Amino acid sequence: MATYLLTGGCGFIGSHLAEALLARGDQVRVLDDLSTGKMENLRPGATLIRGDVSDAAAVRQAMADVDGCFHLAAIASVERGVRELLVTHRVNLSGTLAVFDAAARDRLPVVYASSAAAYGDAGPLPLEETTYPRPLSAYGADKLGCEQHARAAGQVHRLPTCGLRFFNVFGPRQDPKSPYSGVISIFCDRLSRGEGVDLYGDGEQTRDFIFVADVVAALLAAMDHASPEAPVFNVCTGQPTSVRMLAETVASLCDTPLEIRNRPARLGEIRHSLGSRGRAEASLGLGTPVGLRQGLAATLDWMRQNQAPAAPYPSSERTSMTMPTQSTAETPTISSAASGHPSLPSESGTAASTTWSAASDAASPAGTLGLIR
């Protein structure tokens, strides 16, 4: 049994990872400021230290006596990076440096969330880890900076790390009302209510959508591959899906007519994004990813069980695809909590007989629209 520090563990991906670690018998210590994470996402058996990931003293305290760290805390918003550059930089890059610094004292392995946003407008598809990155946003630049500092920490301090470039992650517990939410959670929420959806441009933009269980599988595998060489892997499916096809698939699963409101194309939006999963499959031993339809059905099932009355959507960022891997603020405080997990439907959308947890198959901004993470 190992003890892990999990930054951002009250967020979307973090809560699924905590669930998987606890299910296999590990102890989980969560560092989160609950600025975008939710207390109800804290898994039963996990301990919460409420604090800011960019507070070096708080990170050192949280890192004491652990066997490794999963670093997911971030402000995962391209738009907020435009409005609040220094704030997002402090959390996204300086927070990662605080984690590396604390871990380097005992050379503890760190698996951290990078992002497909680091690629930016990088060229031919599918994007491979050797593709020269050209980030188009402060968020992508900060994530690329995390990778560079991981390499430097490996050379200088022999710190073992492994970075994962998440593409468009989706699944249960992704809040459709959050300004950091993704296009899938918004489409699922609106269409399950019989409401229309917005398409920007012609809707033929394509993205690489990956289910949260597959992201958790990559995170767990990556801990065994952390090294001073600081390897980086794509976390993706290698399958493109257009936004229009996504809307049609969700409408089909909801058995509701698809009402589309056409909006002008967004300036600067990446037209197509697609990752190569070859290196991750070969090195991390990852299996076949969950199919889009199956993952959407699981997400819809969770939403139906947890659906609240309709509320206004955020306007400026309502279709940015991000993943609330939370940042963490304030003087550290400690607590603990409880809740359940969804079932994974079959490809037909019928719930499987076995209970699903993120461990059983074992995560987004890059542009806008729900686009890369």
For each residue, the residues with C-beta under 8 A, 3 or more apart:
1: 25 26 27
2: 26 27 67 68
3: 26 27 28 29 65 66 67
4: 21 26 27 28 29 66 67 68 69 70
5: 29 30 31 62 63 66 68 69 70
6: 9 14 17 18 21 28 29 30 31 46 69 70 72
7: 14 30 31 32 53 59 62 69 70 71 72 73 95 99 328
8: 11 13 14 31 32 37 53 71 72 73 74 324 325 326 327 328
9: 6 14 15 17 18 28 30 31 32 37 41 42 43 46 48 72 326
10: 14 15 30 32 34 37 38 39 41 42 48 326
11: 8 14 15 32 36 37 38 41 72 323 324 325 326
12: 15 16 41 169 171 173 174 175 212 323 324 325 363
13: 8 16 17 72 113 166 169 212 215 216 323 324 325 363
14: 6 7 8 9 10 11 17 18 30 32 37 41 70 72 325 326
15: 9 10 11 12 18 19 41 42 43 173
16: 12 13 19 20 171 172 173 212 213 215 216 341 358 363
17: 6 9 13 14 20 21 70 72 216 219 220 358
18: 6 9 14 15 21 22 28 30 42 43 46
19: 15 16 22 23 43 341 357 358 359
20: 16 17 23 24 216 220 357 358 359 362
21: 4 6 17 18 24 26 28 220 359
22: 18 19 25 26 27 28 43 44 45 46
23: 19 20 357 359
24: 20 21 359
25: 1 22
26: 1 2 3 4 21 22
27: 1 2 3 4 22 45 47
28: 3 4 6 9 18 21 22 43 45 46 47
29: 3 4 5 6 46 47 49 62 66
30: 5 6 7 9 10 14 18 42 46 47 48 49
31: 5 6 7 8 9 49 51 53 58 59 62 73 328 332
32: 7 8 9 10 11 14 37 48 49 50 51 73 326 328
33: 37 50 51 52 53 326 327 328 329 330
34: 10 37 38 39 50 326
35: 326 327 328 329
36: 11 75 178 180 324 326 327
37: 8 9 10 11 14 32 33 34 41 324 326 328
38: 10 11 34 41 175
39: 10 34 42 48 337
40: 337 339
41: 9 10 11 12 14 15 37 38 173 339
42: 9 10 15 18 30 39 46 48 335 336 337 338 339
43: 9 15 18 19 22 28 46 337 338 339
44: 22 337 338 339
45: 22 27 28 336
46: 6 9 18 22 28 29 30 42 43 336 337
47: 27 28 29 30 334 335 336
48: 9 10 30 32 39 42 334 335 336 337
49: 29 30 31 32 58 61 62 332 333 334
50: 32 33 34 328 330 332 333 334 335
51: 31 32 33 55 58 59 61 62 328 329 330 331 332 333
52: 33 55 58 91 95 327 328 329 330
53: 7 8 31 33 58 59 71 73 91 95 98 99 327 328
54: 90 91 94 95 98 327
55: 51 52 58 59 98 329 332
56: 59 60 98 101 102
57: 60 61
58: 31 49 51 52 53 55 61 62 328 331 332
59: 7 31 51 53 55 56 62 63 95 98 99 101 102
60: 56 57 63 64 101 102 105
61: 49 51 57 58 64 332
62: 5 7 29 31 49 51 58 59 66 102 332
63: 5 59 60 66 69 99 102 103 105 108
64: 60 61
65: 3
66: 3 4 5 29 62 63 69 108
67: 2 3 4 108
68: 2 4 5 108 109 110 111 223 226
69: 4 5 6 7 63 66 99 103 108 109 110 111
70: 4 5 6 7 14 17 110 111 112 219 223
71: 7 8 53 96 99 110 111 112 113
72: 6 7 8 9 11 13 14 17 112 113 325 326 363
73: 7 8 31 32 53 91 95 325 326 327 328
74: 8 91 92 95 113 325 326 327
75: 36 80 81 87 88 91 92 139 180 327
76: 115 139 180 322 323 324 325 364 365 373
77: 80 81 88 139 179 180 317 320 322 365
78: 81 82 117 137 138 139 140 320 322 365 366 367 368
79: 82 83 316 317 320 368
80: 75 77 83 84 87 88 317
81: 75 77 78 84 85 88 89 92 137 138 139 142
82: 78 79 85 137 138
83: 79 80
84: 80 81 87 88
85: 81 82 88 89 138
86: 89 90
87: 75 80 84 90 91
88: 75 77 80 81 84 85 91 92 138 139 142
89: 81 85 86 92 93 94 138 142
90: 54 86 87 93 94 95
91: 52 53 54 73 74 75 87 88 94 95 327
92: 74 75 81 88 89 95 96 139 142 143 146 327
93: 89 90 96 97 142 145 146 149
94: 54 89 90 91 97 98
95: 7 52 53 54 59 73 74 90 91 92 98 99 327 328
96: 71 92 93 99 100 112 145 146 149
97: 93 94 100 101 149
98: 53 54 55 56 59 94 95 101 102
99: 7 53 59 63 69 71 95 96 102 103 110 112
100: 96 97 103 104 110 149 150 153 159 161
101: 56 59 60 97 98 104 105
102: 56 59 60 62 63 98 99 105
103: 63 69 99 100 106 107 108 109 110 159
104: 100 101 107 153 157 159
105: 60 63 101 102 108
106: 103
107: 103 104 157 158 159 160
108: 63 66 67 68 69 103 105 160
109: 68 69 103 160 161 162 223 226
110: 68 69 70 71 99 100 103 150 159 160 161 162 226
111: 68 69 70 71 161 162 163 164 219 222 223 226
112: 70 71 72 96 99 146 150 161 162 163 164
113: 13 71 72 74 143 163 164 166 325 363
114: 118 143 144 146 147 163 164 165 166 232
115: 76 118 139 140 143 165 166 364 365 366 372 373
116: 119 127 165 166 167 168 208 234 236 273 275 364 366 372 373
117: 78 120 135 136 137 139 140 143 365 366 372 373
118: 114 115 133 135 140 141 143 144 147 165
119: 116 122 127 131 133 134 135 140 165 273 366 372
120: 117 133 134 135 136 137 140 270 366
121: 134 136 270
122: 119 127 131 132 133 134
123: 131 132 134
124: 131
125: 272 273 274
126: 238 274 275 276
127: 116 119 122 131 234 273 274 275 276
128: 131 234 276 278 279
129: 165 232 233 234 276 279
130:
131: 119 122 123 124 127 128
132: 122 123
133: 118 119 120 122 140 144
134: 119 120 121 122 123
135: 117 118 119 120 139 140 141 143 144
136: 117 120 121 140 268 270 367
137: 78 81 82 117 120 140 141 365 366
138: 78 81 82 85 88 89 141 142
139: 75 76 77 78 81 88 92 115 117 135 142 143 365
140: 78 115 117 118 119 120 133 135 136 137 143 144 366
141: 118 135 137 138 144 145
142: 81 88 89 92 93 138 139 145 146
143: 92 113 114 115 117 118 135 139 140 146 147 165
144: 114 118 133 135 140 141 147 148
145: 93 96 141 142 148 149
146: 92 93 96 112 114 142 143 149 150 163
147: 114 118 143 144 150 151 163 230 232
148: 144 145 151 152
149: 93 96 97 100 145 146 152 153
150: 100 110 112 146 147 153 154 159 161 163 230
151: 147 148 154 155 229 230
152: 148 149 155 156
153: 100 104 149 150 156 157 159 161 230
154: 150 151 157 158 159 160 161 227 228 229 230
155: 151 152 228
156: 152 153
157: 104 107 153 154
158: 107 154 228
159: 100 103 104 107 110 150 153 154 228
160: 107 108 109 110 154 226 227 228
161: 100 109 110 111 112 150 153 154 226 227 228 230
162: 109 110 111 112 222 223 225 226 227 230 231 232 233
163: 111 112 113 114 146 147 150 230 231 232 233
164: 111 112 113 114 215 218 219 222 232 233 234 235
165: 114 115 116 118 119 129 143 232 233 234 235 236 275
166: 13 113 114 115 116 169 210 215 235 323 363 364 373
167: 116 207 208 209 210 234 235 236 237 273 275 364 366 372 373
168: 116 182 183 184 207 208 209 210 273 321 364 370 371 372 373
169: 12 13 166 174 182 209 210 211 212 215 235 323 363 364 373
170: 174 182 184 185 209 210 211 212 295 296 299
171: 12 16 174 211 212 213 295 298 299 302 363
172: 16 212 298 299 301 302 303 341 342
173: 12 15 16 41 212 302
174: 12 169 170 171 178 181 182 184 185 212 299 323 324
175: 12 38 178 181 185 324
176: 181 185 186 188 189 190 303 313
177: 181 189 311 313 314
178: 36 174 175 181 314 324
179: 77 314 316 317 318 320
180: 36 75 76 77 317 320 322 323 324
181: 174 175 176 177 178 185 186 320 322 324
182: 168 169 170 174 185 186 320 321 322 323 364 370 373
183: 168 186 187 207 243 246 319 321 369 370 371
184: 168 170 174 187 188 209 246 250 296 299 321 370
185: 170 174 175 176 181 182 188 189 299 303
186: 176 181 182 183 189 190 197 313 318 319 370
187: 183 184 190 191 197 246 247 250
188: 176 184 185 191 192 250 254 296 299 300 303
189: 176 177 185 186 192 193 303 307
190: 176 186 187 193 195 196 197
191: 187 188 194 195 197 247 250 251 254 256 258
192: 188 189 254 256 300 303 304 307
193: 189 190 307 310
194: 191 254 256
195: 190 191 259 310
196: 190 259 260 261
197: 186 187 190 191 247 258 259 260 261
198: 260 261 263 319
199: 202 203 243 244 247 260 261 262 263
200: 203 205 263 264 265 266 269 319 368 369
201: 204 205 263 264 265 266 269
202: 199 244 265
203: 199 200 242 243 244 247 260
204: 201 242 243 244
205: 200 201 242 243 269 270 271 272 369 371
206: 240 241 242 243 271 272 273 274
207: 167 168 183 240 241 243 273 274 321 370 371 372
208: 116 167 168 236 237 238 239 240 241 273 274 275 372
209: 167 168 169 170 184 237 241 246 292 295
210: 166 167 168 169 170 214 215 235 236 237 289 363
211: 169 170 171 214 215 289 290 292 294 295 298 361
212: 12 13 16 169 170 171 172 173 174 215 216 358 363
213: 16 171 216 217 290 295 344 356 358 360 361 362
214: 210 211 217 218 235 237 286 289 290 361 362
215: 13 16 164 166 169 210 211 212 218 219 235 363
216: 13 16 17 20 212 213 219 220 358 359 361 362 363
217: 213 214 220 221 286 287 361 362
218: 164 214 215 221 222 233 235 280 284 286 362
219: 17 70 111 164 215 216 222 223 362 363
220: 17 20 21 216 217 223 359 362
221: 217 218 224 225 284 285 286 362
222: 111 162 164 218 219 225 226 233 284
223: 68 70 109 111 162 219 220 226
224: 221
225: 162 221 222 231 283 284
226: 68 109 110 111 160 161 162 222 223
227: 154 160 161 162 230 231
228: 154 155 158 159 160 161
229: 151 154
230: 147 150 151 153 154 161 162 163 227
231: 162 163 225 227 283
232: 114 129 147 162 163 164 165
233: 129 162 163 164 165 218 222 279 280 283 284
234: 116 127 128 129 164 165 167 275 276 277 279 280
235: 164 165 166 167 169 210 214 215 218 275 277 280 363
236: 116 165 167 208 210 274 275 276 277 280
237: 167 208 209 210 214 275 277 289 292
238: 126 208 274 275 276 277 278
239: 208 274 292
240: 206 207 208 272 274
241: 206 207 208 209 245 246 292
242: 203 204 205 206 245 246
243: 183 199 203 204 205 206 207 246 247 369 370
244: 199 202 203 204 247 248 260
245: 241 242 248 249
246: 183 184 187 209 241 242 243 249 250 292
247: 187 191 197 199 203 243 244 250 251 258 260
248: 244 245 251 252 258
249: 245 246 252 253 292 293 296
250: 184 187 188 191 246 247 253 254 296 300
251: 191 247 248 254 256 257 258
252: 248 249 255
253: 249 250 293 296 297 300 349
254: 188 191 192 194 250 251 300
255: 252
256: 191 192 194 251
257: 251
258: 191 197 247 248 251
259: 195 196 197
260: 196 197 198 199 203 244 247
261: 196 197 198 199
262: 199
263: 198 199 200 201
264: 200 201
265: 200 201 202 269
266: 200 201 269 368 369
267:
268: 136 367 368
269: 200 201 205 265 266 367 368 369 371
270: 120 121 136 205 273 366 367 371 372
271: 205 206
272: 125 205 206 240
273: 116 119 125 127 167 168 206 207 208 270 366 367 371 372
274: 125 126 127 206 207 208 236 238 239 240
275: 116 126 127 165 167 208 234 235 236 237 238
276: 126 127 128 129 234 236 238 279
277: 234 235 236 237 238 280 281 286 289
278: 128 238 281 282
279: 128 129 233 234 276 282 283
280: 218 233 234 235 236 277 283 284 286
281: 277 278 284 285 286
282: 278 279
283: 225 231 233 279 280
284: 218 221 222 225 233 280 281
285: 221 281
286: 214 217 218 221 277 280 281 289
287: 217 361
288:
289: 210 211 214 237 277 286
290: 211 213 214 294 295 298 344 361
291: 294 295 347
292: 209 211 237 239 241 246 249 295 296
293: 249 253 296 297 347 349
294: 211 290 291 297 298 344 345 346 347 349
295: 170 171 209 211 213 290 291 292 298 299
296: 170 184 188 249 250 253 292 293 299 300
297: 253 293 294 300 301 345 346 347 348 349 350
298: 171 172 211 290 294 295 301 302 342 343 344 345 356
299: 170 171 172 174 184 185 188 295 296 302 303
300: 188 192 250 253 254 296 297 303 304 349
301: 172 297 298 304 305 342 343 345 351
302: 171 172 173 298 299 305 306 342
303: 172 176 185 188 189 192 299 300 306 307
304: 192 300 301 307
305: 301 302 342
306: 302 303
307: 189 192 193 303 304
308: 311
309:
310: 193 195
311: 177 308
312:
313: 176 177 186 318
314: 177 178 179 317 318
315: 318
316: 79 179
317: 77 79 80 179 180 314 320
318: 179 186 313 314 315
319: 183 186 198 200 368 369 370
320: 77 78 79 179 180 181 182 317 365 368 369 370 371
321: 168 182 183 184 207 364 365 366 368 369 370 371 372 373
322: 76 77 78 180 181 182 364 365 373
323: 11 12 13 76 166 169 174 180 182 363 364 373
324: 8 11 12 13 36 37 76 174 175 178 180 181
325: 8 11 12 13 14 72 73 74 76 113 363
326: 8 9 10 11 14 32 33 34 35 36 37 72 73 74
327: 8 33 35 36 52 53 54 73 74 75 91 92 95
328: 7 8 31 32 33 35 37 50 51 52 53 58 73 95
329: 33 35 51 52 55
330: 33 50 51 52 333
331: 51 58
332: 31 49 50 51 55 58 61 62
333: 49 50 51 330
334: 47 48 49 50
335: 42 47 48 50
336: 42 45 46 47 48
337: 39 40 42 43 44 46 48
338: 42 43 44
339: 40 41 42 43 44
340:
341: 16 19 172 355 356 357 358
342: 172 298 301 302 305 356
343: 298 301 351 352 354 355 356
344: 213 290 294 298 351 352 356 360 361
345: 294 297 298 301 348 349 350 351 352
346: 294 297 349 350 351 352
347: 291 293 294 297
348: 297 345
349: 253 293 294 297 300 345 346
350: 297 345 346
351: 301 343 344 345 346
352: 343 344 345 346 356
353:
354: 343 360
355: 341 343
356: 213 298 341 342 343 344 352 360 361
357: 19 20 23 341 360
358: 16 17 19 20 212 213 216 341 361 362
359: 19 20 21 23 24 216 220 362
360: 213 344 354 356 357
361: 211 213 214 216 217 287 290 344 356 358
362: 20 213 214 216 217 218 219 220 221 358 359
363: 12 13 16 72 113 166 169 171 210 212 215 216 219 235 323 325 373
364: 76 115 116 166 167 168 169 182 321 322 323 370 371 372 373
365: 76 77 78 115 117 137 139 320 321 322 368 371 372 373
366: 78 115 116 117 119 120 137 140 167 270 273 321 371 372 373
367: 78 136 268 269 270 273 371 372
368: 78 79 200 266 268 269 319 320 321 365 371
369: 183 200 205 243 266 269 319 320 321
370: 168 182 183 184 186 207 243 319 320 321 364
371: 168 183 205 207 269 270 273 320 321 364 365 366 367 368
372: 115 116 117 119 167 168 207 208 270 273 321 364 365 366 367
373: 76 115 116 117 166 167 168 169 182 321 322 323 363 364 365 366
